[in-house]
Amino acid sequence: MKTLAILVGGGPAPGINAVIAAATIEARNHGVRVLGCYDGFKWLVDSGVPHVVELDINDTSRIHFDGGSILRTSRTNPTKTPEGIAHAAASLKRLGVDHLITIGGDDTAYAASRLARAMDGLTVAHVPKTIDNDLPLPSDIVTFGFTTACNLGKELVRNLMQDAATTERWFFVTVMGRHAGHLALGIGGSAAATLTVIAEEFPERQISVDRLVDVLEGAVIKRRAQGREHGVAILSEGLAEKLDPATLGPVDRDQYGNVRLTELELGRVLKERVVTSLKSRSIDVTIVAKELGYELRCAPPGAHDIQYCRSLGYWATRFLLEGGSNAMVTIQAGRLVPVPFGLMLDPKTGRIRVRYVDIESEMYQTLTAYMIRLKSEDFDNPQTLATLAEAANLDEAAFVHRFGPLVGRHEPSL
């Protein structure tokens, strides 16, 4: 009897259990034994006895409705040391594993690609999972969990928008997305938040905190000029990766070397700077900093993600049983399209490539058109410029000197 092992790495995402269920059912229907590995690579890397459970159809037939992961998950990185991959391979060999399905994001995909090269006879399929939506797929193919996370995030931000209007305050909401701004933009765009700021709109390698402060303060001023003292700004977590390291100070990192961005409190830092700047000109604004992400990861999957994930799990198993290996399993235009691990790697870094938001796309331009933030045309009309300067408690020259660089302007248009 052949044996299939399934493990989950990285952060949770809605739909994990649907993948596990579909993969298990299809494998068992073909007489394949299925082992669920608890906590990702954690116990496989440990040279002790791996923590596994046999999975059957009766155990998994209804778990596709549930959020979270019945196998739990972890960020244990088997590639961190030379021995890690060897220990994981040895553990799978002791368990008699012939096929492996890994469910995870870019870090888990990279570990799976290394494991596939290290263990002769092991076939590996990776199922792309991340609410960040940043794996190297065609632009119209989302990673599972993203759709559910966007929908729930939209509802939470809608509540904050109502609170902001009721209490006349601002919310600065940092949304998960280490490298790319897809989730922040998806939530901010669908909720019609006042503005959404993502790292991709800044082409330079590093940006100053002052520049982010000016973007947000400019939005607050523009809302004041429109007679509104409230708003919700969505901030992509990846903005923190763009900040000068000297600005960050001491930081914690996970086992993959990534900065633990949620501990940086980006929203709080920006809130304090914006409040201080406005108060220096006798403008009192209440701003509340919030973080959004953990509330989204273990939500019950929506109908799209359930169906999508069941298809991914089914075809991941079929791909392995039919002799496939060393690829990420994707569904494109309704068809199975395996993406070889080699095509996923960035030749410069040797890591999995990141899919960023295309800021030249019509979709992005549509979303920015509805944002309330300082734009080039605000500096063209003398009356608009005078109104903005008055709302900022600055004269026009000082306003252009402070905020003109945001839109490439350095002289007042009078």
Buried (B, 14 or more C-beta within 10 A) or exposed (E): EBBBBBBBBBBBBBBBBBBBBBBBBBBBEEEBBBBBBBBBBBBBBBEEEBBBEEBEBEBBEEBBEBBBBBBBBBBBBBBBEEEBBBBBBBBBEEBEBBBBBBBBBBBBBBBBBBBBEBBEEBBBBBBBBBBBBBBBBEEEBBBBBBBBBBBBBBEBBBEBBEBBBEEEBBBBBBBBBBBBBBBBBBBBBBBBBBBBBBBBBBEEEEBEBEBBBBBBBBBBBBBBBEEBBBBBBBBBBBBBBBBEEEBBEEEEEBBBEBBEBBEBBBBBBBBBBBBEBBEEEEBEBBBBBBBBBEEBBBBBBBEBBBBBBBBBBBBBBBBBBEEBBBBBBBBEEEEBBBBEBEEBBEEEEEBBBBBBBEBEEEEBEEBBEEBBBBBEEBBEEEEBBBBBBBBBBBEBEBBBBBBBEBBEBEEBBE
